[in-house]
Amino acid sequence: MVQKFVLESSETLYNALKPLLFRLTAGEAHARVLRLLALADSSALACALLRWVYRVAFAPHSRPSPEFGGVHVGGVTLDHPLILAAGFVKGHGFTSEAQALAAVERGEDIIPGWRSIPALVGLVEFGSFTRYPRMGNPGVVMWRDPATRSIQNRVGLKNPGARAAAAFLARHKRHLPRTFGINIAVSPGVSDPAQEETEIREAIRLFLDMGIVPSWFTLNLSCPNTEDDPGANQTEASARRLCAAAISELNGRTPLWVKLSPGLADEQYAALLRAAVETGVQAIIATNTLAQPTPDNPLVLGGVAGGRLYASACEAVTSLLRAKLHERYKIDVIACGGIADGRSWASFGATAGQYYSALIYRGALAAAIIEREYEQFSRVDTR
């Protein structure tokens, strides 16, 4: 009863505030939310309150129990099935590693939401982090499409870089969540195979050497919100090479997941799945955002998430699950793309999922609301 009250009140309040929030541009709203998160990160009282809300909102999945052993996926046991996707808790951009490290030394919160967001929503994948800092793309880089409950961005992997991110998280290690992931990516523009492998290895090593051992690492093989060809790193040979480099660096310390693009042919998904299985990857996330022309310039592409991604993400998950079943692979497929309510989540047929746009359109407790809707939908569907 308390859970129902909290979830319904949360969505009612957010629906009342959403028109005011949506008067701001997507970029302005995002910047203001990050400032609020930075304030919450620094407040033990605020984080304690958020954790209380989490425990109520996600019951009975907030803690594993004999009745509920958690969701087992990708070599990890999750307290509940929905994970906030990479891209939200990723940090500020910097022009150089020295600048980013200086900000860490000054005690700045270079990754807003690192403490407050996991306290409220539970499972989070931090990043993407590249080996070196990136300022991202200039100008307008975020848009909303409320009619389809979609968002679009061409942020361009803005982040503080792996070294500074690792140093920052190491400073706050005792306040990190029990279960979380870290998403890493090759820097846009890098095409030399040796440099790609070096960046992946070094990024992983920097986190591990600082004592930051996440529950899983995700290797992002696709980033359509940069100027790179979104399919460049998704050949079987390239995926095999990068996955092998990451697995070698991890040396069994934590599982590796891989994130793929939507819109690939069945044959390509089958080949990428084979490369992942044979190199030791434990889960595939399907999918990243969908590259489409931006509202401001039809000649520039940005990554679409939410409703406009849903059909493509479903096709990708279906293709991967079919190939997995046919080959009897022991690898998990994690759905990502347009999970907006219980029905859309159920339609994927996956054990676990990632969400982002639902946070924008349904509020901070979107995952708990969707999971409750899924349970209600499943009960009705089985009658």
C-alpha positions in Angstrom: 0.0 0.0 0.0 2.8 2.4 0.9 4.6 1.5 -2.3 1.5 2.2 -4.4 1.0 5.6 -2.7 4.7 6.6 -3.3 4.7 5.5 -6.9 1.3 7.1 -7.8 2.2 10.3 -5.9 5.6 10.5 -7.6 4.1 10.3 -11.1 1.3 12.7 -10.3 3.7 15.3 -9.0 6.0 14.8 -11.9 3.2 15.2 -14.4 2.2 18.4 -12.7 5.8 19.7 -12.9 6.6 18.4 -16.4 4.9 21.3 -18.3 7.1 23.8 -16.4 10.2 21.7 -16.9 9.5 21.3 -20.6 9.3 25.0 -21.1 13.1 24.8 -20.8 15.0 23.4 -23.7 16.2 19.9 -23.2 19.8 21.2 -22.7 18.7 23.8 -20.1 16.6 21.3 -18.2 19.5 18.8 -18.2 21.9 21.4 -16.9 19.6 22.4 -14.0 19.0 18.8 -13.0 22.8 18.2 -12.9 23.2 21.1 -10.6 20.5 19.7 -8.3 22.1 16.3 -8.3 25.5 17.8 -7.4 23.9 19.4 -4.3 22.2 16.1 -3.4 25.5 14.2 -3.8 27.1 16.4 -1.1 24.2 15.9 1.4 24.2 12.8 3.5 20.6 13.7 4.7 19.4 14.0 1.1 20.9 10.7 0.1 19.5 9.0 3.1 16.0 10.3 2.2 16.5 9.1 -1.4 17.5 5.7 -0.2 14.3 5.5 1.9 12.2 6.4 -1.2 14.1 3.7 -3.2 13.5 1.0 -0.6 9.7 1.7 -0.6 9.4 2.3 -4.4 11.3 -0.9 -5.4 9.8 -3.3 -2.8 9.9 -6.3 -2.9 12.8 -6.1 -5.3 14.9 -3.6 -3.3 16.7 -6.4 -1.4 17.3 -10.0 -2.4 15.6 -12.5 -0.1 14.9 -16.2 0.0 11.7 -15.6 -1.9 13.4 -13.3 -4.4 16.9 -14.2 -5.3 17.5 -11.3 -7.6 17.8 -11.2 -11.4 20.8 -13.2 -12.6 22.1 -11.7 -15.9 25.5 -11.3 -17.5 27.4 -12.8 -14.6 25.8 -10.4 -12.1 22.9 -10.7 -9.6 20.7 -7.5 -9.8 18.2 -6.5 -7.1 15.6 -5.7 -9.9 15.6 -6.0 -13.7 15.8 -2.3 -14.9 19.1 -0.4 -15.1 19.5 3.3 -15.8 21.5 3.3 -19.1 24.8 5.0 -19.6 24.7 8.6 -20.6 23.1 10.2 -17.6 25.7 9.8 -14.9 28.8 10.4 -16.9 30.3 13.7 -15.7 31.5 17.0 -17.1 33.7 17.4 -20.1 37.3 18.8 -19.9 39.8 19.9 -22.4 42.7 17.9 -20.9 43.4 15.2 -18.4 45.4 17.7 -16.3 42.4 20.0 -16.1 40.1 17.1 -15.1 42.5 15.9 -12.4 42.9 19.4 -11.0 39.1 19.6 -10.6 39.2 16.3 -8.7 41.9 17.7 -6.5 39.8 20.8 -5.8 37.0 18.6 -4.6 34.6 19.4 -7.4 31.8 17.0 -8.2 32.9 16.1 -11.8 30.3 13.3 -12.1 27.0 14.8 -10.8 24.5 12.2 -9.7 27.2 9.6 -8.8 25.8 9.2 -5.3 22.2 10.6 -5.4 21.0 8.8 -8.6 21.9 5.2 -7.4 20.4 6.1 -4.0 17.1 6.8 -5.7 16.9 4.4 -8.7 19.2 1.6 -7.6 20.9 0.2 -10.6 23.0 2.6 -12.8 25.6 2.2 -15.5 28.1 5.1 -15.2 29.7 6.6 -18.4 30.4 6.3 -21.2 34.0 7.1 -20.3 36.7 7.4 -22.9 40.4 7.0 -22.1 40.9 10.8 -22.4 38.6 13.7 -21.5 36.2 15.0 -24.1 34.3 18.3 -24.3 31.7 16.8 -26.7 30.0 18.6 -29.5 29.3 22.4 -29.5 25.9 24.0 -29.8 22.5 22.5 -29.3 23.0 18.8 -28.6 19.7 17.7 -27.0 16.1 17.6 -28.1 12.8 16.1 -27.0 9.9 14.7 -29.1 7.0 14.5 -26.6 4.6 13.2 -29.2 6.5 9.9 -29.4 8.1 10.1 -25.9 11.5 10.2 -27.5 14.7 12.1 -27.0 17.7 12.8 -29.3 21.2 13.8 -28.6 24.6 14.4 -30.2 26.5 15.2 -27.0 29.6 13.5 -28.5 30.8 11.4 -25.5 31.4 14.4 -23.3 33.1 13.0 -20.1 36.1 13.7 -17.8 38.1 10.8 -19.1 38.9 7.4 -17.5 41.8 8.6 -15.3 39.9 11.5 -13.7 36.7 9.5 -13.4 38.6 6.7 -11.6 40.3 9.1 -9.3 37.1 10.8 -8.5 35.2 7.6 -7.7 38.2 6.3 -5.7 37.9 9.4 -3.5 34.2 8.5 -2.8 34.6 4.7 -2.8 32.8 4.1 0.5 29.7 5.9 -0.8 29.5 4.0 -4.2 26.5 1.7 -4.7 26.9 -2.0 -4.1 26.0 -2.9 -7.6 26.8 -0.6 -10.6 28.3 -0.8 -14.1 30.9 1.3 -15.9 30.6 1.9 -19.7 33.7 2.6 -21.7 34.2 3.5 -25.3 37.0 4.2 -27.8 37.5 7.9 -28.5 35.6 9.1 -31.6 38.0 9.6 -34.5 40.4 6.8 -33.5 40.7 4.3 -36.3 44.0 2.7 -35.7 43.3 -0.8 -34.3 46.3 -0.8 -32.0 45.3 2.6 -30.5 41.7 1.4 -30.1 42.9 -1.6 -28.1 45.3 0.4 -26.1 42.5 2.9 -25.1 40.2 0.1 -24.0 42.9 -1.6 -22.0 44.1 1.6 -20.3 40.6 2.8 -19.5 39.8 -0.5 -17.7 43.2 -0.6 -16.0 42.8 2.9 -14.6 39.6 2.0 -12.9 40.8 -1.3 -11.6 44.2 0.1 -10.4 42.3 2.7 -8.4 40.3 0.0 -6.7 37.1 0.7 -8.7 35.8 -2.7 -9.5 32.3 -2.4 -10.9 29.8 -5.2 -11.0 30.3 -5.2 -14.8 32.0 -3.2 -17.5 30.2 -2.4 -20.7 32.2 -2.0 -23.9 30.3 0.5 -26.1 30.8 -0.6 -29.7 28.5 2.1 -31.1 28.1 5.8 -30.4 25.8 7.4 -33.0 25.8 10.8 -31.4 29.3 11.5 -32.5 30.5 12.2 -36.1 31.8 8.7 -36.4 30.2 6.1 -38.6 27.9 4.3 -36.1 28.7 1.0 -37.6 32.5 1.4 -37.8 33.3 -0.8 -34.8 30.6 -3.4 -35.4 32.2 -5.7 -37.8 32.8 -9.2 -36.4 36.6 -8.8 -36.7 36.7 -5.5 -35.0 34.3 -6.5 -32.2 36.2 -9.7 -31.6 39.5 -7.8 -31.4 38.2 -5.2 -28.9 36.3 -7.7 -26.8 39.4 -9.9 -26.6 41.5 -6.9 -25.5 38.9 -6.0 -22.8 38.6 -9.6 -21.5 42.3 -9.9 -21.4 42.7 -6.8 -19.3 39.8 -7.7 -16.9 41.4 -11.2 -16.4 38.3 -12.5 -14.8 37.9 -9.7 -12.2 34.5 -8.6 -13.4 32.1 -9.5 -16.3 32.2 -7.8 -19.7 29.0 -6.7 -21.4 28.8 -5.2 -25.0 26.4 -2.6 -26.3 25.4 -2.7 -30.0 23.5 -0.5 -32.4 20.0 -0.9 -33.8 19.3 -1.4 -37.4 21.9 -4.1 -38.2 21.1 -7.2 -40.4 20.3 -10.5 -38.7 23.5 -11.9 -40.1 25.5 -9.1 -38.5 23.9 -9.6 -35.1 24.6 -13.3 -35.4 28.2 -12.7 -36.2 28.6 -10.1 -33.4 27.0 -12.5 -31.0 29.4 -15.3 -32.1 32.4 -12.9 -31.5 31.1 -12.0 -28.1 30.5 -15.6 -27.0 33.9 -16.8 -28.3 35.8 -14.0 -26.5 34.0 -14.4 -23.2 31.5 -11.6 -23.1 28.6 -12.4 -20.8 25.9 -10.1 -22.0 24.8 -8.1 -25.0 22.9 -4.8 -24.6 20.5 -4.2 -27.5 20.6 -1.4 -28.3 22.3 2.0 -28.3 20.4 4.9 -29.8 19.3 5.2 -33.4 21.2 7.6 -35.7 18.7 10.0 -37.3 18.9 13.6 -38.6 18.6 16.2 -35.9 15.8 18.8 -35.8 18.2 21.7 -36.3 20.1 20.2 -39.3 19.0 17.3 -41.5 22.7 16.8 -42.5 23.8 16.1 -38.9 22.9 12.9 -37.1 22.0 12.4 -33.5 21.1 9.4 -31.5 17.4 8.8 -30.9 16.1 7.1 -27.8 12.6 6.3 -26.6 9.5 5.7 -28.7 11.2 6.2 -32.0 13.8 3.6 -31.1 11.4 1.0 -29.7 10.6 -1.0 -32.9 14.3 -1.2 -34.0 15.4 -2.2 -30.5 12.7 -5.0 -30.4 13.9 -6.2 -33.8 17.5 -6.3 -32.5 16.6 -8.2 -29.3 14.5 -10.7 -31.3 17.3 -11.3 -33.8 19.8 -11.8 -31.0 17.6 -14.1 -29.0 16.8 -16.2 -32.1 20.5 -16.6 -32.8 21.3 -17.4 -29.2 18.6 -20.1 -29.2 19.7 -21.5 -32.5 23.3 -21.8 -31.5 22.6 -22.7 -27.8 24.9 -19.9 -26.6 25.2 -19.2 -22.9 25.0 -15.4 -23.1 22.4 -13.0 -21.9 20.6 -10.3 -24.0 19.6 -7.1 -22.2 16.9 -5.0 -23.8 17.4 -1.2 -24.2 15.3 1.2 -26.3 11.9 2.6 -25.6 11.1 0.8 -22.4 8.3 3.2 -21.4 5.8 1.1 -19.5 5.0 -2.4 -18.3 3.6 -3.5 -21.7 6.6 -2.3 -23.7 9.0 -3.9 -21.2 7.2 -7.2 -21.4 7.3 -7.2 -25.2 11.1 -7.6 -25.3 11.1 -11.0 -23.6 14.4 -10.2 -22.0 15.6 -10.9 -18.4 16.9 -7.4 -17.8 16.6 -4.0 -19.5 18.1 -0.5 -19.6 16.1 2.7 -19.8 16.7 6.4 -20.1 14.0 8.3 -21.9 11.4 6.9 -19.4 13.3 9.0 -16.8 12.5 12.1 -18.8 8.8 11.3 -19.5 7.8 9.5 -16.3 10.1 10.9 -13.6 12.8 9.7 -11.3 10.9 6.5 -10.2 10.2 5.4 -13.8 11.9 2.0 -13.3 9.9 1.2 -10.2 6.6 2.3 -11.9 7.4 0.2 -15.0 8.3 -2.8 -13.0 5.0 -2.5 -11.0 3.0 -2.1 -14.3 4.8 -5.2 -15.7 3.8 -7.3 -12.7 0.2 -6.1 -13.0 0.2 -6.6 -16.8 1.6 -10.1 -16.4 -1.1 -11.1 -13.8 -3.8 -9.9 -16.1 -2.2 -11.6 -19.1 -2.0 -15.0 -17.4 -5.7 -15.1 -16.3 
